Amino acid sequence: MSYWLREIAGWLLILVGLWLMGIVIEYCQNRWILEAAILAVMAVFVFRGGIHLLKVAIAARICREAWVRSATAGDTVVGEASQLLAKRPTSRETMR
């Protein structure tokens, strides 16, 4: 899933969460407290899911741009870091 799809899905979930909060306010005005409480919990989870998807999409975009910049600039930092990680002993090797 590309970061653009994650970002669009995040914004859609945020809008759905806000729409659900509007319904919660309407339920409270009609004195449907139990239904409003249940829907409020759902709205919070949907809203937070949208926020999380936005954070992940932005982080993915930043990492990709940093990787492209380092690759085009001829930096060997990315290559050296991957070599160091490849040489790192695994947990099975350290237990021997």
Backbone bond lengths (Angstrom), bond angles and torsions (degrees), N, CA, C in turn:
res aa  C-N    CA-C-N  psi(-1)  N-CA   C-N-CA  omega(-1)  CA-C   N-CA-C  phi
1 M - - - 1.449 - - 1.525 108.06 -
2 S 1.288 116.68 124.02 1.456 119.28 -178.55 1.521 110.66 -74.90
3 Y 1.320 114.59 163.32 1.458 117.60 -177.24 1.514 112.35 -68.95
4 W 1.324 117.39 -23.18 1.472 118.09 177.05 1.528 110.89 -68.71
5 L 1.323 116.45 -39.46 1.466 119.16 177.76 1.527 111.15 -66.37
6 R 1.351 116.10 -38.67 1.462 119.24 176.93 1.520 110.86 -63.09
7 E 1.322 115.98 -40.60 1.455 119.05 -178.77 1.530 111.36 -67.11
8 I 1.304 117.14 -42.89 1.472 120.69 178.20 1.526 110.18 -63.91
9 A 1.338 116.84 -43.87 1.466 120.19 178.29 1.528 110.61 -63.13
10 G 1.333 117.23 -37.89 1.463 120.61 177.47 1.516 112.16 -62.28
11 W 1.332 116.55 -46.33 1.465 119.22 178.62 1.522 111.47 -64.14
12 L 1.335 117.14 -37.51 1.470 119.45 177.86 1.526 111.19 -64.64
13 L 1.329 116.83 -41.77 1.467 119.34 178.22 1.526 111.40 -65.47
14 I 1.314 117.72 -36.43 1.470 120.44 176.93 1.528 109.75 -63.20
15 L 1.328 116.50 -44.70 1.462 119.71 179.35 1.530 111.68 -64.10
16 V 1.328 117.08 -40.10 1.467 120.18 177.49 1.519 110.40 -64.15
17 G 1.342 116.82 -41.11 1.465 120.31 177.81 1.516 112.23 -62.23
18 L 1.329 117.20 -41.13 1.470 120.16 177.63 1.522 111.36 -67.60
19 W 1.337 115.89 -37.54 1.465 119.50 177.82 1.534 110.00 -64.09
20 L 1.329 116.39 -41.31 1.467 119.81 177.44 1.525 111.06 -63.89
21 M 1.322 117.88 -36.58 1.471 120.49 176.70 1.529 111.14 -64.85
22 G 1.319 116.61 -34.24 1.467 119.79 174.65 1.517 111.64 -63.22
23 I 1.325 115.99 -39.70 1.463 120.10 176.64 1.524 110.08 -66.01
24 V 1.333 117.11 -37.10 1.470 121.40 177.90 1.524 110.05 -60.88
25 I 1.313 116.90 -43.55 1.475 120.68 178.66 1.528 110.44 -62.20
26 E 1.330 116.04 -41.48 1.466 119.83 178.14 1.530 111.29 -63.58
27 Y 1.335 116.94 -41.51 1.460 120.64 177.52 1.526 110.92 -63.00
28 C 1.317 117.00 -39.51 1.471 119.91 179.14 1.524 111.34 -65.11
29 Q 1.328 116.62 -37.24 1.456 120.10 177.78 1.524 111.43 -66.76
30 N 1.321 117.36 -31.09 1.466 121.49 177.81 1.523 112.60 -87.70
31 R 1.339 116.68 3.22 1.465 124.47 178.94 1.533 112.73 64.77
32 W 1.334 116.40 34.87 1.450 121.93 172.61 1.526 107.26 -98.48
33 I 1.307 116.31 74.52 1.451 122.67 -169.56 1.537 112.02 -68.99
34 L 1.314 117.96 -45.21 1.453 120.72 -178.44 1.527 111.30 -63.26
35 E 1.336 115.95 -45.56 1.460 119.72 178.19 1.516 111.30 -63.90
36 A 1.330 116.79 -37.01 1.464 121.03 179.35 1.524 110.69 -66.66
37 A 1.327 117.21 -39.34 1.463 120.36 -179.42 1.527 111.11 -65.33
38 I 1.314 115.94 -43.03 1.468 119.98 179.84 1.524 110.35 -64.46
39 L 1.316 116.49 -44.62 1.454 121.06 -179.74 1.521 111.57 -68.66
40 A 1.324 117.84 -31.70 1.461 121.06 178.34 1.523 111.02 -65.28
41 V 1.323 117.25 -40.00 1.464 120.58 177.31 1.522 109.94 -63.16
42 M 1.321 116.52 -43.92 1.464 120.08 177.83 1.521 111.34 -61.97
43 A 1.321 117.09 -42.80 1.459 121.18 -179.10 1.521 111.76 -63.18
44 V 1.321 116.52 -39.35 1.467 119.83 179.39 1.523 110.49 -64.52
45 F 1.331 117.89 -43.67 1.463 120.49 179.90 1.529 111.53 -65.48
46 V 1.315 117.51 -40.25 1.464 120.45 178.83 1.527 109.98 -65.85
47 F 1.330 117.27 -43.79 1.459 121.62 179.71 1.531 110.56 -62.46
48 R 1.324 116.91 -45.62 1.467 120.42 -179.92 1.526 111.65 -65.62
49 G 1.320 116.96 -33.72 1.462 119.99 175.25 1.519 111.71 -63.20
50 G 1.324 115.97 -39.99 1.459 120.06 176.98 1.516 112.13 -64.79
51 I 1.328 116.92 -42.17 1.456 121.11 177.19 1.534 110.11 -61.40
52 H 1.321 116.75 -41.99 1.458 120.48 179.81 1.531 111.11 -63.94
53 L 1.315 117.63 -43.68 1.462 119.73 178.35 1.520 111.59 -61.96
54 L 1.323 117.63 -38.06 1.462 120.15 176.74 1.526 111.10 -63.69
55 K 1.324 117.05 -42.91 1.464 120.13 179.18 1.523 111.07 -62.36
56 V 1.314 117.30 -42.41 1.460 120.92 -179.48 1.525 110.69 -66.69
57 A 1.321 117.25 -40.52 1.462 120.51 -179.95 1.522 111.25 -65.12
58 I 1.307 116.93 -41.62 1.466 120.01 179.60 1.525 110.59 -67.77
59 A 1.314 117.39 -41.27 1.467 120.57 178.23 1.526 110.92 -63.65
60 A 1.320 117.75 -40.75 1.460 121.12 178.99 1.526 110.70 -64.42
61 R 1.316 116.53 -41.13 1.462 119.89 179.61 1.527 110.90 -65.39
62 I 1.327 117.64 -42.46 1.461 121.43 179.85 1.526 110.44 -64.68
63 C 1.328 117.96 -43.46 1.466 121.04 178.95 1.520 111.33 -63.72
64 R 1.315 116.26 -41.47 1.466 119.14 179.18 1.517 111.22 -64.93
65 E 1.330 118.02 -43.16 1.467 120.59 178.88 1.522 111.05 -64.72
66 A 1.332 117.98 -38.36 1.465 120.78 178.30 1.526 110.30 -66.02
67 W 1.332 117.25 -39.86 1.453 120.70 179.50 1.523 110.59 -65.68
68 V 1.338 117.47 -42.53 1.460 121.43 179.82 1.526 109.87 -65.17
69 R 1.322 117.39 -42.90 1.471 120.20 179.19 1.516 111.36 -62.82
70 S 1.318 117.28 -42.36 1.461 119.29 -179.00 1.525 111.00 -69.60
71 A 1.327 117.23 -33.69 1.460 120.10 179.53 1.522 111.20 -71.96
72 T 1.326 118.04 -37.43 1.460 120.46 -179.24 1.523 111.89 -79.06
73 A 1.315 117.76 -25.06 1.457 120.39 -179.85 1.522 111.96 -82.02
74 G 1.311 117.78 -8.91 1.445 121.33 179.48 1.516 113.36 81.12
75 D 1.318 116.94 16.56 1.466 119.75 178.24 1.519 109.57 -68.63
76 T 1.311 115.26 143.24 1.457 119.84 177.38 1.517 111.48 -102.99
77 V 1.332 116.48 9.28 1.461 119.93 -178.08 1.515 110.52 -63.85
78 V 1.310 117.14 -42.63 1.459 120.38 -179.14 1.519 109.92 -64.75
79 G 1.323 117.25 -43.33 1.456 120.44 179.15 1.520 112.30 -65.31
80 E 1.327 116.97 -42.16 1.460 120.29 179.30 1.525 111.40 -65.46
81 A 1.323 116.71 -40.06 1.461 119.88 179.68 1.517 110.92 -64.86
82 S 1.322 117.59 -40.62 1.462 119.35 179.51 1.524 110.83 -68.72
83 Q 1.341 118.17 -33.45 1.467 120.27 177.11 1.523 110.86 -68.19
84 L 1.342 117.31 -39.80 1.455 120.21 178.31 1.525 111.44 -64.60
85 L 1.323 116.09 -39.23 1.463 119.35 178.04 1.521 111.18 -67.65
86 A 1.308 117.27 -33.56 1.460 120.18 179.50 1.527 110.67 -70.27
87 K 1.331 118.58 -31.66 1.457 122.36 -179.47 1.530 112.95 -83.12
88 R 1.317 117.17 -12.53 1.462 121.09 -177.36 1.524 109.93 -65.53
89 P 1.343 117.73 134.42 1.468 118.92 -179.85 1.525 111.03 -69.22
90 T 1.313 114.67 144.84 1.458 119.61 178.12 1.522 109.23 -81.66
91 S 1.295 116.89 171.92 1.460 121.10 -178.63 1.531 111.15 -66.52
92 R 1.323 117.86 -29.66 1.468 120.84 178.78 1.528 110.63 -69.38
93 E 1.337 116.30 -37.24 1.455 119.90 -179.74 1.524 111.33 -70.53
94 T 1.309 117.84 -34.16 1.465 119.96 -178.58 1.526 111.86 -76.75
95 M 1.324 118.17 -17.84 1.454 120.71 -179.42 1.524 111.88 -81.21
96 R 1.303 119.07 -15.28 1.478 122.28 -177.19 1.487 111.85 -73.34
